[in-house]
Amino acid sequence: MRFDEFVEGHGVAVSPVDEFAGFVVEVGIPEDWDPFDSAPGMRVWIWRSDPRIHEFCANAVLTMHRVEAVLDLGDVFAMLVDQQLQSVPGSHEVHRELAAATEGVGVVGALAMHITRELGTIASESRSRIITAEQETLIAQLTVTALHDSPVDRADVWLTVRTGASAGPVSVGHRRASR
């Protein structure tokens, strides 16, 4: 079952948010990526130096939601994966994993999928952080999408969520990911 179907079928309230109370959300974006768009609960960055920008521009999208119910974290991740795979025509799963978070509570999920299009294969990699807190479930997802053969370094785009006093909306850093 897709997450959106679950929410609708069970009457669960979901709200986009820009911060999680009691947690610090950090996103790593390379310095040569630019903010492109934002809305409550969503931020988008693009890699303007992408050599194939006229065909498909590498991008990163962060979404953050607060679900007004305590849900099973593994079930939430499975429903989010189903929603991503079923919402994008021509997509297929390459890899998925779910594990306990190492920097705090909750789980960390990863989904890699390929999307077949006329211009070639598009690779999409999502990192999810799902946490239960009080009477709610918090979901942060960072998805990097680029042509499969793009030279973009996907490892330099990262997401962490750790316990701490939120100092406001998501913190964006430019440090290189450790390899």
C-alpha positions as CSV (number, residue, x, y, z in Angstrom):
1,M,0.0,0.0,0.0
2,R,1.2,3.5,-0.8
3,F,1.7,6.0,2.0
4,D,-0.8,8.5,0.5
5,E,-3.4,5.7,0.3
6,F,-2.8,4.7,3.9
7,V,-3.2,8.3,5.1
8,E,-6.4,8.9,3.1
9,G,-7.9,5.5,4.1
10,H,-7.2,6.0,7.8
11,G,-7.9,9.7,8.1
12,V,-4.4,10.5,9.4
13,A,-3.4,14.1,9.4
14,V,-0.1,14.9,7.6
15,S,1.4,18.4,7.5
16,P,4.5,19.7,5.7
17,V,6.9,21.3,8.1
18,D,10.2,23.2,8.0
19,E,11.6,21.9,11.2
20,F,11.2,19.0,13.7
21,A,10.8,20.0,17.4
22,G,13.6,18.5,19.4
23,F,15.7,17.6,16.4
24,V,18.3,19.2,14.2
25,V,17.9,18.5,10.5
26,E,21.0,19.0,8.3
27,V,21.4,18.6,4.6
28,G,24.7,18.6,2.7
29,I,24.7,20.2,-0.7
30,P,27.8,20.8,-2.8
31,E,28.8,24.4,-3.1
32,D,28.1,24.5,-6.8
33,W,24.5,23.5,-6.3
34,D,21.9,26.3,-6.1
35,P,18.6,26.6,-4.3
36,F,15.9,26.4,-6.9
37,D,12.6,26.4,-5.1
38,S,11.0,26.0,-1.7
39,A,7.6,25.7,-0.1
40,P,6.5,24.7,3.3
41,G,8.1,21.3,4.0
42,M,10.0,21.2,0.7
43,R,13.3,22.5,-0.7
44,V,14.9,22.0,-4.1
45,W,18.5,22.4,-5.3
46,I,19.9,22.0,-8.8
47,W,23.3,21.5,-10.1
48,R,23.7,24.3,-12.7
49,S,27.1,22.9,-13.8
50,D,25.5,19.6,-15.0
51,P,27.0,19.1,-18.5
52,R,23.6,17.6,-19.5
53,I,21.5,20.4,-18.0
54,H,19.6,21.0,-21.3
55,E,18.4,17.3,-21.2
56,F,17.9,16.8,-17.5
57,C,19.3,18.8,-14.6
58,A,20.6,16.9,-11.6
59,N,18.6,17.9,-8.5
60,A,18.0,17.3,-4.9
61,V,14.6,17.5,-3.2
62,L,14.1,17.6,0.6
63,T,10.6,16.9,1.9
64,M,9.7,17.0,5.6
65,H,6.3,15.9,7.1
66,R,4.7,15.5,10.5
67,V,2.2,12.7,10.8
68,E,-0.3,13.1,13.7
69,A,-0.1,9.4,14.7
70,V,2.6,7.0,16.0
71,L,3.2,4.6,13.1
72,D,5.4,1.5,12.7
73,L,8.6,2.9,11.2
74,G,9.3,-0.1,8.9
75,D,5.7,0.0,7.6
76,V,6.0,3.8,6.9
77,F,9.2,3.2,4.9
78,A,7.7,0.3,2.9
79,M,4.7,2.5,2.0
80,L,6.9,5.4,1.0
81,V,8.9,3.1,-1.3
82,D,5.7,1.8,-2.8
83,Q,4.5,5.3,-3.4
84,Q,7.7,6.4,-5.1
85,L,7.8,3.3,-7.3
86,Q,4.2,3.5,-8.3
87,S,4.1,7.2,-8.8
88,V,6.8,7.4,-11.4
89,P,6.1,5.6,-14.7
90,G,8.9,3.5,-16.0
91,S,10.6,3.2,-12.6
92,H,12.0,0.0,-11.1
93,E,13.8,-0.6,-7.8
94,V,17.5,-1.2,-7.8
95,H,18.2,-1.4,-4.1
96,R,16.5,-0.7,-0.7
97,E,17.6,-0.9,2.9
98,L,16.3,0.0,6.3
99,A,18.3,0.1,9.5
100,A,18.2,1.7,12.9
101,A,19.6,5.2,12.9
102,T,23.2,5.5,14.2
103,E,23.0,9.2,15.2
104,G,19.8,9.0,17.3
105,V,16.3,7.6,17.4
106,G,14.3,6.2,14.5
107,V,15.3,4.5,11.3
108,V,17.3,5.4,8.2
109,G,16.0,4.1,4.9
110,A,17.5,4.2,1.4
111,L,15.9,3.5,-2.0
112,A,17.7,3.5,-5.3
113,M,15.6,3.3,-8.4
114,H,16.0,3.7,-12.2
115,I,13.5,5.5,-14.4
116,T,13.5,4.6,-18.1
117,R,12.9,7.6,-20.4
118,E,13.6,8.4,-24.0
119,L,16.6,10.5,-23.0
120,G,18.1,7.6,-21.1
121,T,18.0,6.1,-17.7
122,I,17.4,8.5,-14.8
123,A,18.9,7.4,-11.4
124,S,17.1,8.4,-8.3
125,E,18.4,7.8,-4.8
126,S,16.3,8.6,-1.7
127,R,17.4,8.8,1.9
128,S,14.7,8.7,4.5
129,R,14.8,9.4,8.2
130,I,11.7,8.3,10.1
131,I,11.2,9.0,13.8
132,T,8.4,8.6,16.3
133,A,8.2,11.4,18.9
134,E,5.4,11.9,21.4
135,Q,2.2,11.3,19.5
136,E,3.6,11.8,16.0
137,T,5.8,10.4,13.3
138,L,8.3,12.6,11.6
139,I,9.5,11.9,8.0
140,A,12.4,13.6,6.2
141,Q,13.3,12.4,2.7
142,L,16.2,13.7,0.6
143,T,16.1,12.5,-3.0
144,V,18.9,13.1,-5.6
145,T,17.9,12.6,-9.2
146,A,20.2,12.7,-12.2
147,L,20.8,11.0,-15.5
148,H,22.4,7.7,-14.8
149,D,25.6,8.6,-16.6
150,S,25.8,12.1,-15.0
151,P,29.1,12.9,-13.4
152,V,27.3,14.3,-10.4
153,D,28.8,13.1,-7.1
154,R,25.7,11.8,-5.3
155,A,27.8,11.1,-2.1
156,D,28.2,14.8,-1.6
157,V,24.4,15.2,-1.0
158,W,23.5,13.9,2.4
159,L,20.9,14.1,5.2
160,T,21.2,13.8,9.0
161,V,18.7,14.2,11.7
162,R,19.9,14.2,15.3
163,T,18.4,15.0,18.7
164,G,18.9,18.6,19.7
165,A,17.2,22.0,20.0
166,S,16.1,23.1,16.6
167,A,17.6,26.5,15.8
168,G,15.0,27.0,13.0
169,P,14.6,25.5,9.6
170,V,16.9,23.0,8.0
171,S,20.6,23.7,8.2
172,V,22.4,23.4,4.8
173,G,26.1,22.6,4.8
174,H,28.7,22.3,2.1
175,R,31.2,19.9,3.5
176,R,32.2,16.9,1.5
177,A,30.8,13.6,2.6
178,S,33.3,11.2,4.1
179,R,34.0,8.2,1.9
